[in-house]
């Protein structure tokens, strides 16, 4: 545990440090005590409301910047293979204050004089968030110490060794099982319920089941299928409940509209983060994906090539696909592609003119439009962000069943094929499926064509929602981070019309000419950008950067050096420095 943080927390006497301001106004911090609080259902609600601050916000759409889905101007140290070993716990992610608050609540909530059903509901909220907290720690560090009670600064438990990931996983499942059994069933997109807990359990069990299957070095492969079945069962329970369904609408706009609407889709968003004047919160999606000063996040050609042709065949099978320029490669593709990046004819919501990709924003030439709303929200966007949506549950189910070799046509039709049907794409046919060479070249640890197609669907449907890095880690495909991240293909340096309107839009040049031509974007190669074949080829944004991925080290993060000094029982993760 980060002892300095805990000492500060205890010294101030404020175990309610992250509770709502109205609670702190009722009781000055110096006067807070369990006797004055934890008396009514409202008290329990106010305390547990503070836990929602731990849910992801903007990192929902920026987490993919640390994956092979996105190429940014300042390349991430995780992607380059140059992760630092931090000295302090906060920078390393080894912080425990949120857990202290949760455990303190679980020690006090029974004092309330309210019906057992209400008590158990709020205990379920707390245990859901404890599971969330530990799932994040498990993904990052593997083994971590499990604390089920709040601790004093001198508690000997603070100086013990890490518990094995098998114990952590069993404890996470126990918390989620309690939550699913005791949380209320009412649907509110910004608050958790029974179905939220089951959805998270499907995600947790899928992650750990596949991690154990594809990482035999951890010695836990024997329990992988049990976890995969639990993932399928939890997802199946949500599906069977009938409480959620996919958003519907025009196949050419329904997917885009899902992420640009001003209110969450209550049918598909199982849990979301709300933004707006009512909650005094905004996010920066519009700035990040339209401004030239927010990291230049261009989507990668690897992601773009993952989208099927509109007839359901792989893009890699299309004649000339390897040398197809942007204005040709985006034609007759899965409709989600034109609802994820700018393609010819793109018109921003609320705007009156068509827009081509802005190379000042997206150096790869593939500019994201997912989460981008109306221009009046460029300074501060208020669209809700999905934390868990029903599409993820369907994909969890399909992947778990595929990994278990149980994804029959009927099971595919009630999961993955619902996603394809929404955008009028042909259904996945399970029998007689042939593995796409494009996918076989990416994934080293499976040749199963059904598993590969489910992975394709997951990458496409959940693009820019923060899943890709953890997917690569659990599948043991971290080597993909060390690959060159390509952009759009150009047959030569020169000037091009990107949208076929008869006007040139972009010029690929070594040096920007002077004078330049008004209305032309200049993509300047020198000094550090390139085309993959010299005078032609795919854009290489970081032509002078060498990336690495250590298969024996980089699937886990390092523990902070300060904590190793404070607690000799802690041992550093494999191959990371201990001092």
N, C-alpha and C positions, 0 to 999 in steps of 0.2 A: 504494500500500500504506500501511496505517496504520503509519508509521515508529516512533512511540513504542511501540506494542505489540510490534513486531518487535525493537526494541532491548532491551526488557525481557526478551523471550523468549531472545534470544541472550546477554544479559548474565548471566542466571541459569544458563546452560548446560543448560537443560532443554527440549530439543526434544521430550521425552516428557511434557510437562506434563499431558496429559490421559489418560495411560495408566492402567491398573488399579493400585490401591493395592498389590496383592501384588507387582507388578513393582517399584514404588518401594521396597518393604520389602527386596527382594532386593538392590537396588543403590541406595545413597544417590545423590541427584541429582548431587552434586559428582563422583561417580565414574563416571557413565554414559558409555559410549563405544560406538561401533559394534563395536569388537573384543570387548566383553563381551556385547553383545546381537546380535540378528539371526543367531543361530547355529542355532537349531532351529525346527521348525514351531510349537512352542508359543510361541516368542518372537514369531513373525510374527502368530500368532493374538492374543496379548495386546496387541500394538501396534494391530492393526486393530480390535480390540474398542472402542477409544476413539473410533473414527469414528462409532459408532452414536449417540453423544450429540448429533450434529447433526440427527438425525431429529426431526420435529415431535412434540410431546407434547400438552399441553392445547390448544395452538392449533389442533389438528385440529378441535375443536368450538367454539372461540371465533373463528376466523378469519372466519367468516361474519358476525360482528358488524360487520365493515367492508364489508358488502354490502347489497343490497336484499332479502336474506332475513330480516334481523333488525333490530328497532328497540330500542335500549337507552336507558336513562335518561340517561346521560352520552354524548351522541352523538359518534361518532368523528370526529376532524378530517379523516380521509380522506373520510368521507361528506359532511361539510359543505363540503369544498373548501378547507379552511384548513390544509393541511399546512404544517408549519414547515420552514424550511431550517436544519438543525442546523449548529452549528460543529464539534462533535466527531464523529469517525468512528464511534464505537460507537453513538451515538444514531441516526445516519443509516443504519446497516447496512453501512458501508464498512469491514469488518474482515476480516482475512486470516490470522489465526493458524491456523485450522483447515486452510487450504490449505497453509501452511508444514509442518504436521505430516504431511499426506498426501504432499507432494512429497519431504520428507525420507525418508519410508519408501520411496518409489519409487527413491530413490538408494541405499538401503542393503540392500534385501531380498535381492538376489542374493548377498550374502555367506553366506547360510545354506547349509549342506551338507546339502541335502535334495533329493528328486526335483524335476525341473522342473515336473511337474504341480502339486505343492504350492506351489512358488514362484509359478507363474502364477495359481493360484487367489487367493492373497492379493494379488498385484498387481492382479487383477481387482476385489477388494474395494476397494482403494485408488482405482482409477480410476473405479469406480462412485461413490464418495463425492466424488471430484473433479468428476465430471459433475453430481452433486447440488448441490455447492457453487456451481458456475458457472451452473447453471440458475436457482438463486435470484438470483444477481447479474444474470443476463440479464433476468429478469422485472422486476427492480426498477430497474435503471439502463440497460439496453440495452447500449451499448458499454462494455466494461471491459477492463483490461489482462489478457492471458493470461500466466500464469506456470506453466511446466512444471517448474521446479526451485526448490529452496529458495534463498533469497537472503540475503546478508549485508547488514548495515545500510548499508554504503556502495556497494552494487551500483548501477551506473548505470541498470539496468532499472527501479529503483523510481521513476525520475523521467521516464519516457517517457509518451507519449500513450496513450490508450485504443485497444484494438484494435476493429475493426468487429464488429458482432454476427454477421455472416456467418462470420468467422473463429472467433468464440467458439462458434457453433453447430456448425460443422464439427468443432471440437476436442471438444466434448461428445459428438457422435456417435461420434467415433473412440474415445473412452474407453469408451462404452457398448458399442460393437462388440467391443472387446477383452474387456470384462467378460463379455459374453454368450458369447464363444468360449472363455473360460478358467475361468469360475466353475463350481463343482460343481453338480450338479443336485438334490442331496438337499433335501427340503422341510423347513424349520424356520421357523415363522411369524415368529420374531424375528431371523432371519439371512437375508442375501441369497443368492441363487443365480442360475443362468442365467436363470430365468424372471423374476426380479425386475428384472434388467438389461433384458430385452426389454420388460417392462411399463413401466419408466421411459422407455425409448426411445420407446414409443408415445405417452406423455404429452408428452415433450419435443417430438417432431416434430409432434404435433397442435397444441400451443401455438404453435410457431413457424410452422407452415404456415398456420394461420388468422390469426395476427398479420400475416404478410406479405400475405396475401390481402386483409384488411380494412383494412390501413394502407398504402395506396399512397404516402403521404408519405415512407416510409422507403426507397422505391426498390428493393424486393426482391420484388415481386409475381411476377416471372417464375419464381422458384424455389419458389413456394408449393405447387404441385401435386406436385412431387417430394417435398417433405417430407410432404405428406399421404399419399402412397403409401407412404412409409417408415413412417409411423405405422400405417397399415393392415397393412402387412407384419409389423411387430413384434408388434402385437396379435394378428394372425392366427396367428403362430407359437406364441404362448402358448395360444391357443384350440385349435390343432391338436394341441398336445402332450398334451392330456388330463390334465394334472397338476392342474388346478384346475376347480372347478365351483361353481355357486351352492348356498348352503345350502338345504335343503328342509324342509318342515314345513307346518303349518296355515297357510293363506293369511292368516289374521287375526292370527297371532302370529309367524310366521317372521322377518319383517323386524325387529320389535322385539327379539326374542330374540337376534338376531345381534349387537346392540350392548349387551346387558345381561348376556351370559354371562360367567362368571368365567374362561373360557379361550378363546383365539382359535379360530375355526372354521378348521381346517387346510385345508379344501377351498376356502374363499373368501378368507381373509386371506392374501395373498401375502407381505405384510410388515406387522408390527404392532409397537407398543410395548407391553411387558409391565409390569404393575403387580402389587403384592402384597407380602406379608411376605417372601417368598423373595428378592425383589430390592430390598426396602426402599424401594419407591416407591408413591406413591398420587397420584390426581388429584382434582379438585374438581368433577366433573360434577354430582354430586348436589346440592352446595351451590349451584352456579351456577343450576341449573334448578329448584330448589325453594325456595331462600331468598329473602327480600325484600331482602337486603343485598348481592347480588352482581351488580349491573348491570341487573337487570330486563329480561332479553332476551326480548322478545315477538316471535314470528314475524310477518311482514308479510302483509297480505291479498293482495298480489301473488303471494307464494309459495303461499298457500292456494288462490287461484283457479287456479293452474297444474294442480292435481290434476284429472284427468278424472272424469267420472261413472263409476259402476260398469259401465255399458254401453259405455264407451269414447268417449262423446261429450263435447265440451268443456263445462265448467261454464258458460262464458259463453253457451252456447246454451240453457241451461235457462231457462224462463220465470220472470221475476222475480229472476234471479240477482243483479242489481245492488243490490237492496234486501232481500236474504234475510238474516235474523238468524242468529246462530251455530248455534242448535239446529236450524235447518232446513238450512243450507248444508253441514253435515257428513254429512248422510244420503245413503246410496247413492253414495258416492264411492270412488275408488281406495282399497283397504284400507290402503295405506301412509300415508294421511292420519291414520287413527286409530291408527297405530303411530308417528306422529311428533309429534302434539299430543294433549293431553287433549280427548277428546270425550265425550258422554254415555255413561255406563256404564264409564268408565275406572277401573280399579283398579290401583294401583301394585303391581309385583311384590313379593311378600312382605307385602302389606297386606291388611286384611280389609274395608275400606270403599271405596265409590266416591268419587271425587274430581272436583270441577268445576275449571275453570281458576282459578288463584289470581292475581287481578289485582295483588296485592302483588308477585308475582314477574314476571309478564308483562303489561306495561301495555297491550299490544295486544289481550289476551284470547285469544291463541293461545299456549299454554304448551307448550314443548318437552318431550317425554318420551324422545327418542332419547338413548342413553348413560346414562339414569337407571337405577340398579340398586336393590337392596333398601335399606330405610330404615336398616338397621344400618351401612351404609356412607356415611351422610350426612356424617360428619366426614372420612372418607378413603375414596375409591372405588378399587377394585382391578380393575375390568374392563379388559381389553386394548383398545387403540385401534387402528383400522386405518390404516396409512400408505398401503398399496396393497391394493386388493381386486379380485377377479376382475370384479365388476360394473363397476368403472372401465375395465378392459381392454375389456369388451364395448361400453361406451359410446364409448370411444376409436375402436374399430373402426367402429362404426355411423356416428359423426360424420365420420370421415375418408372413408369410402365415400360418404356423402351429399354431402359437399363436392365430391367428385370425380364426382358424378352416377353412381355405380356401386352404389348401395344397392338391389339388386333384392329381390324378395320373399324369395328364398332366403337372401340375405345378412342381411336383417332378421330372418328366423326363427332364424338361428343367433347372433344378437347381441341386439339390443334386445328382441325378442319373448320371449327367455328370461326377462328381468327381469319382463315383464308376466305371463308364464305362472306365475311363482312365486307371484304374489298373485291368480291367477285373473282377470286383466284380459284383455279382448279384445286380440288381436294387432293391431299396426300394419299396415294394408294400404297398400302403397306406391302402387299404381296408382289413379288417380282421386281422390287425396287433395286435399282443399280446405283452404287455409290458414285457421286459426282467427283471426278478427279480433282476439282478445285478444293473440295472439302477434305479429301484424302491427303492432299498436300499440306493442309494446315494442321490437321489433328493426328498426332503420332501414336495415340494410344487406343484408338478404336478404328475398325474398318466397317462396323455395322452401319449399313446404309440408312436404317431407320433412326438410329441414334444421331447420325450425322445430319439428317434432314430436320430433326427436332432442334438440334443446335443451330441450324440455319434460321429456322423460324424464330427461335428465341433471340438471336442476334438482331434480326430485322424488326420484330415487333417491339422489343425493349430497347432499341437503339436510343442512346442519349438519356437513358433513365438510370444509369449508374450501376448496371449489373455486370458489365463485361469483364472488368478486372477480376472480380471474385470468381466469375465463371472460369476464366483461364487458370486461376490458382487451383480451383478444386479439380479441374480436368487434367492438371499437370501439363499445361500447354503454355507455360511462361515464356518459352522460347520465342513465341510470336511477338513479344514486346521488343525483342532484339532485332526483328526483321526491319528492313527499310520500309517506312510508311510512305507509299507513293500517293501522288495526286493524279489529276486528269492527264490523259495522253494527248500530245500534240505531234502531228506528222512532221513539223518543221518549226523553226523559229519564224515569226511573222505575225500578221494581223488576221484576226478571225471574228466572224459573226457568230455569236454563241446561240442566238435564238431564231435565226433564219428570217429576220425581218428586213434583210437587205442592208443593214447598217453594221459596220464593224464595231466590236465591243471591247476587244482586248488585244494587246500586242505582247507577244513573248519576245523579249529582247535581252541582250547582254547588258546594255547600258541604255538608260532612258535618253532619247534624242532631244536635242534642243535646236529649234523649238519643237515642242510636242504638239500632237494633233488634239484639239478639243474633243471631248466626248469619248476618248479612247482611254481605257485602263492600261497601264503599262506594268506588266509582270516582269520585273528586272531580276535577271539570274545572278549577276555578279554582285557581291563577291562569294556568297555562300550557298546559293541555290543552283539547281542544275536540271537538265533533262536526262533521263536515265541512259540514253544512247548518244549523248553528246549533242548533236544538232537536232535530234528528235527524241521522242519517248515520253515517259511519264514524269510528271513534276517530282523532283526530290527537294523537299524544303530544307533539309539539314544534310547537305551533301558532304560536310566535313566532320560530322559527328559519328563516332563509333559507339555502338550500344552493345551491352552484354547482359546476359542473364545467367546467374549461377544456379544450376539445378539443385545443388546441395545446400543452398543457403537462402535463396530469395523467395521461397514460398512462405516464409515467416519473417516478421520484422524483428529487429534487435530490441532487447530490453535496455532501458536507460542505464548509463554507467553509474549514476548516483545511487540508484536503488541497489545495484550489485554491491556497492560499498556499504550501504546501510544494512543490508541483509545478506550475510554470507551464505544463507541457505538457497538464495536464488542463483540459478545457473543460466548462463547466456545461451541463446539459441545457436544452433549449429553454425560454425564457421564465422560468427560475428565476434568482433573484439570484446574482450572482457574488461579492458581498461584503456 
